[in-house]
Amino acid sequence: MIEAIPIQLVIMLVGLAATMAFVGLNAIVLVYLERKVAGFIHRRPGPYEVGPHGILQPFADGLKLVGKQIFTPKGADSFLYWLAPMISMAPAVVCFLVIPFGPHLQIINTNVGLVLILAFTGVNVLALCIAGWTSQNKYSLLGAARGVSQSVAYEIPLLLSVLPIIFLTGTFNLFDIATNQGSWPWQWFVVTQPLAFIIFFICALAETNRAPFDLPEAESELTAGFHTEYSGMGFALFFLSEYAYMVIAACVGAILFLGGFKGPIVDGWWWFLAKVYILLLIMIWIRWTFPRVRFDQLLNICWKWLIPLAILNLLITLLVIAL
Amino acid sequence: MDNLASENLAWIVLFGHIAIIVAGGFITVLSESLVRALMGLILTLFGVAGLFFLMAAPFIGLMQILIYVGAVSVLIFFAIMLTNAWPGGDESGNISGKKVIFAILASIAPAVFLGSAALRTAPPSIFVPEETEVRELGRFFLEPYILPFELISLLLTVAMAGAVILVFERRKKK
């Protein structure tokens, strides 16, 4: 009977469990990092009380969130209300299945890896909509409306900035894209496509609702935006998925532009993780450095700068390839 | 033994997806709240995407998710948010028996016609589908099917221009 179970299914299930563990672990590290870096930028020590240098703070946060009362707002559609955090979290786990962490460390090597990531990260907007609408709260609804217009607008330059890499490599396979680049930094696509990398990074910030594009959850205007009403694990799942999408964006950026697992001397997952964490640290750094953009500024950046520049970059790349 | 098991698994996956699609359709039609109806629609779209995967066309399946779930459904949701639809639902009410019969007939008719046509004139096909490369798919669109492909994009451009014109006319009236 055991022989009858296809090996791909076993690999996929084990991989899903492993990615969930990876997502959780990353969230723990990132919560600590974010608070610590924020502290240093504010010239204060950051979390300091729980454990040496506050290293156990994320666990305390997690325990607090698990212990909180689960509360559904009055008049809300409770089924959809609790479905939203799950819809937000589930696609994030799927995206990690196709990411090549190392030369031999990839769960599914598929020809459409990049499309899979783009498709499943798009589902997150839907969760945001459901959360905002079912919360029966004006702040949540405004946050959801902002989230939708933001992510629909920034999807266009994001795709346009990814296209030159696809034209250069001729594949959607993330493993092949990584191996198309050399081991040394000057052989990476960030050197030949610097503009695409910058556009991609800005769009990734906007798609993951990170500051300075955190309008859907702007604390000073909308309390907490679309997840204002969520308590306990509902909020924790949104939080987890936000960090998971950050990690996915950093992973895709590292693979497309920074050579993925390729690095000087010996290729491997250590280079990949180092690049991912450098990108994540830059994201955290940006969050505590730039003020939040206004909504008209947000859309102006997208339509007046990023899209024309991305199209121009694409055309120049095509011209160079054709020559 | 191994072959038989995977064949059975394929049938289970096929009927599982059909069940998901049909359930999604019923949720869409029968639910009182607009948002729940939209959720049913999204369930159906996911089911169809799964069928594409089963037919070894993961690119089409993912495009289904990217475009229909990630963009079209989200825009429908946006429209619902603007119309101030309340969760209790204002679409509910007494439905006459005549309407139910017509609705069932209308939904079964295409299934019967298309199904009989497909069964009668089934093209010879392979039992295990093979994945077509995205490169070949693109070449297919841009060489033998270039005219319909370009016409579709023209249609989309016209629709977009129409939407822009409608918005500007409304603004002038104000």
Boltz contact constraints between the chains, C-beta under 6 A:
constraints:
  - contact:
      token1: [A, 4]
      token2: [B, 5]
      max_distance: 6.0
  - contact:
      token1: [A, 6]
      token2: [B, 6]
      max_distance: 6.0
  - contact:
      token1: [A, 77]
      token2: [B, 87]
      max_distance: 6.0
  - contact:
      token1: [A, 112]
      token2: [B, 58]
      max_distance: 6.0
  - contact:
      token1: [A, 112]
      token2: [B, 59]
      max_distance: 6.0
  - contact:
      token1: [A, 112]
      token2: [B, 62]
      max_distance: 6.0
  - contact:
      token1: [A, 115]
      token2: [B, 62]
      max_distance: 6.0
  - contact:
      token1: [A, 116]
      token2: [B, 62]
      max_distance: 6.0
  - contact:
      token1: [A, 118]
      token2: [B, 66]
      max_distance: 6.0
  - contact:
      token1: [A, 119]
      token2: [B, 62]
      max_distance: 6.0
  - contact:
      token1: [A, 119]
      token2: [B, 65]
      max_distance: 6.0
  - contact:
      token1: [A, 119]
      token2: [B, 66]
      max_distance: 6.0
  - contact:
      token1: [A, 122]
      token2: [B, 66]
      max_distance: 6.0
  - contact:
      token1: [A, 122]
      token2: [B, 70]
      max_distance: 6.0
  - contact:
      token1: [A, 123]
      token2: [B, 69]
      max_distance: 6.0
  - contact:
      token1: [A, 125]
      token2: [B, 74]
      max_distance: 6.0
  - contact:
      token1: [A, 126]
      token2: [B, 74]
      max_distance: 6.0
  - contact:
      token1: [A, 129]
      token2: [B, 77]
      max_distance: 6.0
  - contact:
      token1: [A, 133]
      token2: [B, 81]
      max_distance: 6.0
  - contact:
      token1: [A, 148]
      token2: [B, 74]
      max_distance: 6.0
  - contact:
      token1: [A, 148]
      token2: [B, 78]
      max_distance: 6.0
